[in-house]
């Protein structure tokens, strides 16, 4: 099983993938193909993607039964003790450790007590 997710790629690449995979949603392709076809598809994705991004998830013989390939994407696969997880990039200072004010009833009481 192969799942390919494409973002901001030329129409030529999208049409090329529909020869082998089924497009179930814009930019999302699913299908079954051999390892040789999968590697050639990944080569075509690298060749034709221009500045676009791609993620390929395919079945493999490991504990998770899947592997990832990533091209110019901000999410990256990370191996942690034999389990591959997708690491999301940290928000650059957007999150704080404090709870937002006004969410709890105690916060509301503090605000009106002033």
N, C-alpha and C positions, 0 to 999 in steps of 0.2 A: 504494500500500500504506500502511495506517495501523496503528500499534500504539499502544494506550493502556494505561497502567498506573495504576490507581487504588488509593489507600490511605485507609482510614477515611472512606468516603463513604456517603451514604444509599442504601438499597436502590432507591429510586425512580430514582436516576441510573443504577445498574447495570442496571436493567430497561430504561431508556430507551436505553442504548447497545446492548442486545441486538437492537434493531430493525434496526440498521445493521451491527453488527460481531458477530463470533463470539467468545464467551468461551472461551478455550482453557485457562485456569487461573483460580482465584479472583482477580478484579481485573485480569486481563490480557485485552485485547480486540484482535482482529486482523481486518482487512478491507480491501476496496478500495472507495473512494468518490471522487466528484469533489471538486474544491477547494471548491465551494460547500457541499456536504454536510459536508465536513471542518470548515469554518469555523463552520457552524451547530452541529455536534457540540461543538466547543471552546466555543462560547458557552453551550451547555447544561451543559457540565462546569463552567464558571465560575459559572453561575447556581445550579446545584443541589448543588455540592460541599460547602456549609456550611464546615466547618473542615478538610475532607479535602485530600489532596494528589493531584496528577495530573501525569503526563508523557505527552506525545504525540510520537511519532516518525513522520514521514511522508516519502514520496518527494518529491524536488525536483530541479530542474535545476541542480545545482552539482557540484563535483568529487567530493564524497562521495556524492552522489545521495540525501541525506536531510537533514532539518531537525528541530529539536526545539522543543517548546513546554513550558514548565514552570509549574506553579501551586503555590505554597506548598510547595516541596520544598527540602530542604537541599542537593541536588546542583543545580548551575547550569551552563547551557551557556556556554562561553567561546570566542570566535573568536580563533584564533591563526594569522595569515597565511592566512586563507581556509579554514582547517580548523576545524570546530567540535568541541570536546571537552567532555566533562562533567567539571566540577571538583568533586571531593569535598571537603567541608569538612575543615579540619585538626583533628586530635584536640587538645583543649585540655590540653597537657602530659602526655598519657598516654605518648607515645613519648619515649625518650631516645636520645642518640647513642651511648651505651655499649652494647656487646654484653652480653646477659644473662649473669651468672656461672653457671658450671656446664654450659655447652653444649659446650665444647671439652675435649679431653683435657688440654691445657695448663692450663686453668682448674682442672680436677680435681686435677692435680699440685700446683698452687699452694695449693689449699685444704688438701690433706693434708700438705704440707710445713710448715705452720704449727704 
